[in-house]
Amino acid sequence: MSNKPNKINDKTVYFSKTKLNAIIPTKIQENAGYDIYACLGADLDYVVTEPHKTVLIPTGIASAFSDDYVFVLKERGSTGTKGIGQRAGIIDSGFRNEWFVPITNHNNIPLIISKFSEPHTKLAVETYCGISNYIYYPTSKAVCQALLLPVPKVTVLEIPYSELAYIESERGTGMLGSSGK
């Protein structure tokens, strides 16, 4: 008898490594999000993100979980203070491929995400890329966080706009700034 899961338990999240050196997401009980780490693989020592550009950072992980949930990737406070923005990121329950994290460098100098220590990275980046002024971020630190959120089961019903516009609401058809806040 195989003990491979073929049906998802509604309270279990399964993570797998798609690359040997990947780090399975971590979470302490009192935190809302799972820490997600970059995984550059054996053939890639670092990623250079030019100023104000977005790149997809590999994580080396894949997942399976109940369709009652969705993972939403969010920026961490520590990455935000370094000018590293985490762009849109939804991991649906049925997605079984490697997770990639869209990262934007909001700085005016390159961002280097590296699996090596800063002195080793500095030598390589200066030698091979000709870059001497950059922001260093190690793959040993989480690059974003993933929130596991419930997905409500709802019914969608199309109705004419003439009916929808008259469904009671405080705001009604008011646009930008109409709430007065």
C-alpha positions as CSV (number, residue, x, y, z in Angstrom):
1,M,0.0,0.0,0.0
2,S,1.4,3.4,-1.0
3,N,1.3,6.3,1.4
4,K,1.4,8.9,-1.4
5,P,-1.3,11.5,-0.9
6,N,-3.8,11.5,-3.8
7,K,-6.6,13.4,-2.1
8,I,-6.0,16.7,-0.3
9,N,-6.8,16.9,3.4
10,D,-8.5,20.3,4.1
11,K,-6.1,21.0,6.9
12,T,-2.8,19.9,5.3
13,V,-0.4,21.9,3.1
14,Y,2.0,19.7,1.1
15,F,5.3,21.3,0.0
16,S,7.9,19.6,-2.2
17,K,11.3,20.6,-3.4
18,T,11.7,21.0,-7.1
19,K,15.4,21.7,-6.5
20,L,17.6,19.9,-4.0
21,N,18.9,23.1,-2.3
22,A,15.4,24.6,-1.8
23,I,14.2,25.6,1.6
24,I,10.7,24.4,2.6
25,P,8.6,27.4,3.7
26,T,8.8,28.1,7.5
27,K,6.3,29.6,9.8
28,I,6.2,30.1,13.6
29,Q,2.8,29.8,15.2
30,E,2.3,33.5,16.1
31,N,3.2,34.7,12.6
32,A,0.5,35.0,9.8
33,G,2.8,34.2,6.9
34,Y,5.1,31.4,5.8
35,D,8.6,32.6,4.9
36,I,9.5,31.9,1.3
37,Y,13.1,31.7,0.2
38,A,14.8,32.2,-3.2
39,C,16.4,29.1,-4.6
40,L,18.9,29.8,-7.4
41,G,19.8,26.2,-8.2
42,A,23.2,24.7,-9.0
43,D,23.8,26.6,-12.2
44,L,23.0,30.1,-11.0
45,D,25.0,31.9,-8.2
46,Y,23.2,35.2,-8.1
47,V,20.4,37.2,-9.8
48,V,21.0,40.9,-10.8
49,T,17.8,43.0,-10.8
50,E,18.4,46.4,-12.4
51,P,16.9,49.5,-10.8
52,H,13.1,49.8,-11.2
53,K,12.9,46.4,-13.0
54,T,10.9,43.2,-12.0
55,V,12.3,39.7,-12.2
56,L,10.9,36.3,-11.3
57,I,12.9,34.7,-8.5
58,P,12.7,30.9,-8.4
59,T,11.9,29.2,-5.0
60,G,12.5,25.6,-5.8
61,I,9.2,24.6,-4.1
62,A,5.8,23.4,-5.3
63,S,2.7,22.8,-3.3
64,A,-0.7,21.1,-3.0
65,F,-3.5,22.1,-0.6
66,S,-7.3,22.2,-0.4
67,D,-9.3,24.4,-2.8
68,D,-10.7,26.0,0.3
69,Y,-7.5,28.1,0.4
70,V,-5.2,30.2,-1.7
71,F,-1.6,31.4,-1.0
72,V,-1.1,35.1,-1.4
73,L,2.5,36.3,-1.7
74,K,3.2,39.5,0.2
75,E,6.3,41.7,0.8
76,R,8.1,41.3,4.1
77,G,8.9,44.3,6.3
78,S,12.6,43.6,6.0
79,T,12.6,43.5,2.2
80,G,10.4,46.6,1.9
81,T,13.0,48.6,4.0
82,K,15.6,47.6,1.4
83,G,13.6,48.8,-1.5
84,I,12.6,45.3,-2.6
85,G,8.9,45.2,-3.6
86,Q,7.0,41.9,-4.0
87,R,4.7,42.2,-7.0
88,A,1.4,40.2,-7.5
89,G,1.5,36.6,-6.4
90,I,-1.3,34.2,-6.1
91,I,-0.7,30.5,-5.7
92,D,-3.9,28.6,-6.5
93,S,-4.6,25.2,-4.9
94,G,-4.4,23.3,-8.2
95,F,-1.0,24.7,-9.2
96,R,1.7,22.0,-9.0
97,N,4.7,23.7,-10.6
98,E,7.6,25.6,-9.0
99,W,6.7,28.9,-7.3
100,F,8.3,32.0,-8.7
101,V,8.3,35.3,-6.8
102,P,8.0,38.5,-8.8
103,I,10.4,41.0,-7.2
104,T,10.8,44.7,-8.1
105,N,14.0,46.6,-7.3
106,H,12.7,50.1,-6.3
107,N,16.2,51.4,-5.7
108,N,18.5,53.5,-8.0
109,I,21.2,50.8,-7.9
110,P,21.1,47.1,-8.8
111,L,19.8,44.5,-6.4
112,I,21.8,41.3,-6.1
113,I,20.1,38.2,-4.7
114,S,22.9,35.6,-4.1
115,K,23.4,32.2,-2.5
116,F,26.9,33.2,-1.5
117,S,28.2,35.4,1.3
118,E,28.6,39.1,0.4
119,P,32.4,39.1,0.0
120,H,32.2,36.2,-2.4
121,T,29.3,37.8,-4.3
122,K,31.0,41.2,-4.4
123,L,34.1,39.7,-6.1
124,A,32.0,37.8,-8.6
125,V,29.7,40.7,-9.4
126,E,32.5,43.2,-9.8
127,T,34.5,40.8,-11.9
128,Y,31.8,39.4,-14.2
129,C,29.2,42.2,-14.2
130,G,31.4,45.3,-13.6
131,I,29.0,46.4,-10.8
132,S,30.5,47.8,-7.7
133,N,27.6,49.7,-6.1
134,Y,24.6,47.4,-5.3
135,I,22.2,46.1,-2.6
136,Y,23.0,42.6,-1.5
137,Y,20.3,40.2,-0.3
138,P,21.2,36.6,0.6
139,T,19.0,33.6,-0.3
140,S,19.3,32.5,3.3
141,K,16.8,35.3,4.2
142,A,13.2,35.0,3.2
143,V,12.4,37.0,0.1
144,C,8.7,37.3,0.7
145,Q,5.9,35.7,2.8
146,A,2.9,33.6,1.8
147,L,-0.4,34.0,3.5
148,L,-2.8,31.0,3.4
149,L,-6.2,32.6,3.1
150,P,-9.7,31.0,2.9
151,V,-11.5,31.1,-0.4
152,P,-15.2,31.6,0.0
153,K,-17.5,29.4,-1.9
154,V,-20.1,31.7,-3.6
155,T,-22.6,31.6,-6.4
156,V,-22.3,34.0,-9.3
157,L,-25.5,35.3,-10.8
158,E,-25.6,37.7,-13.7
159,I,-28.3,40.3,-13.5
160,P,-29.0,43.4,-15.6
161,Y,-27.1,46.6,-14.6
162,S,-30.3,48.4,-14.2
163,E,-31.2,46.1,-11.3
164,L,-27.7,45.9,-9.8
165,A,-27.4,49.7,-9.7
166,Y,-30.4,49.9,-7.4
167,I,-29.2,47.3,-4.8
168,E,-28.9,49.2,-1.6
169,S,-25.4,50.5,-0.7
170,E,-24.0,53.5,1.2
171,R,-21.6,54.4,-1.6
172,G,-23.8,53.6,-4.6
173,T,-22.3,54.7,-7.9
174,G,-19.8,57.2,-6.4
175,M,-16.3,57.0,-7.9
176,L,-12.9,58.0,-6.6
177,G,-13.1,60.2,-3.5
178,S,-16.8,59.8,-3.2
179,S,-16.5,58.1,0.2
180,G,-15.1,61.3,1.7
181,K,-12.2,59.5,3.3
